């Protein structure tokens, strides 16, 4: 694996804890607790953490409150250093923690979120550049979460997120170019792991993986969808060369989070097809 060739011993060791020998991983983000509040529908964080930890994902991505709640010290963690909420300027991710704090908390990696095409893009890029330098100095891997996301006025004149969903449906190649640009930005500014949007087809997502120039690419899960669609999406990404997934709402937003994780692991680490994964999922005890 490319990350094993790092001169930076700290990064090499920490990346190994997340990816192991396979170069693949399944990350469960729980950072929506801050972003969306009660809309995450996690009534009992401790109970949900136990369910997720029992299924053994490769890492959990969160803010420091949730990270401090993880009692299983063998579970790798990724501290998100940037944040925003759905209540105000959601596309503007600001710095709310530090590399030093991540190290103090025992995190194995850090994350910085950038929304490309947002009017706040420049300030987010500045944050990414600075944190990237610090991550090298302290030997802690950097995950860059980067999406094509801006702002647009709806029919009522309200400013909402522009996620380019219409472009994705009408012109998948143009959408893939936009996501590829996101990945190139992440690569050029020092990402060790890149999390981005799936483009909808395996052939179009190959461009995105190529744009990462060897850095591992994880797909986001997005809005909660039917399990069959979720598995199809992950299969398409893995065929295209993705290193795995970083899926939140489609994991923690279900009563059977453990079953979803166990099934996704079959796809990621055993190359199980969508059809066989769905059958495996349905065979698991509730």
Protein Blocks (a to p, Z undefined) as FASTA:
>chain_A
ZZlmpmblmlmmmmmmmnmmnopacdddfklmmmnommnopablmlmmmmmmmnopabdc
ddfklmmmpmblkbccdddfbdcdfkbokllccdfbdfklmmmnopabdcddddehiakl
mmmmmmmmmmmmmmmmnopacddddddddddddfkopacddehlmmmmmmmmlmmmmmmm
mmmmmmmnopabdcdddehiaklmmmmmmmnnopacdddebjaddfklmmmmmmmmmmno
pabdcdfklmmmpfklmmmmmmmmmmmmnopafklmmmmmmmpcZZ
